[in-house]
Amino acid sequence: REILKHPEVEHVTLVELDPAMTRLAQDAELLKNLNEGALQDPRVHVVHQDALVWLDREAIEPYDVLIVDFPD
């Protein structure tokens, strides 16, 4: 949500291991309101995979910024 507030952001790749988490963020009204529908933004591409595996094996385009949210 916060990243998408910047108009210069052209593309966001969200890598999330658990598809249930992104489904919940898209479908649960409370969470959808909190994230302001960020996952429906056309600039957002969701990848359901382990982020370290994805970075190592599949991320072929360069990224300007990587933001990591480690679990507690």
C-alpha positions in Angstrom: 0.0 0.0 0.0 2.6 2.5 1.0 4.9 1.8 -2.0 2.1 2.2 -4.4 1.4 5.7 -3.2 4.5 6.8 -5.2 3.5 7.5 -8.8 7.0 6.8 -10.0 6.7 3.2 -9.0 6.1 1.2 -12.1 6.1 -2.4 -11.0 5.9 -4.3 -7.7 6.6 -8.0 -7.3 5.2 -9.5 -4.1 6.8 -12.9 -3.3 4.7 -14.7 -0.7 5.1 -18.3 0.2 1.5 -19.0 1.3 -1.3 -18.3 -1.3 -3.8 -18.2 1.6 -2.2 -15.0 2.9 -2.6 -13.1 -0.4 -6.1 -14.5 -0.8 -7.0 -13.3 2.7 -5.5 -9.9 2.0 -7.7 -9.7 -1.2 -10.9 -11.1 0.1 -11.2 -10.3 3.8 -13.0 -6.9 3.9 -11.1 -5.6 6.9 -7.7 -6.5 5.5 -8.6 -5.2 2.0 -9.6 -1.9 3.6 -6.4 -1.7 5.5 -4.2 -2.4 2.5 -6.5 -0.1 0.3 -6.9 -2.9 -2.3 -3.2 -2.9 -3.1 -3.2 -6.4 -4.5 -5.7 -5.3 -7.2 -3.3 -2.6 -8.4 -2.2 -3.4 -12.0 1.4 -2.6 -11.0 1.4 -5.5 -8.5 2.5 -9.0 -9.6 2.1 -11.7 -7.0 4.5 -14.8 -6.9 3.6 -17.7 -4.6 7.0 -19.2 -3.8 9.8 -19.1 -1.2 11.4 -15.7 -1.7 15.0 -17.0 -1.4 14.4 -19.7 -3.9 12.7 -17.3 -6.3 15.5 -14.8 -6.0 18.1 -17.5 -6.6 16.4 -19.3 -9.5 13.8 -17.1 -11.2 14.3 -13.4 -10.6 16.0 -12.4 -13.9 15.2 -8.8 -14.1 17.1 -6.2 -12.0 15.2 -4.5 -9.1 15.9 -1.0 -7.9 14.8 -1.9 -4.3 14.2 -5.1 -2.4 12.1 -4.9 0.8 12.2 -7.9 3.1 9.6 -8.4 5.9 11.0 -11.1 8.2 8.6 -13.0 10.4 8.7 -12.3 14.1 
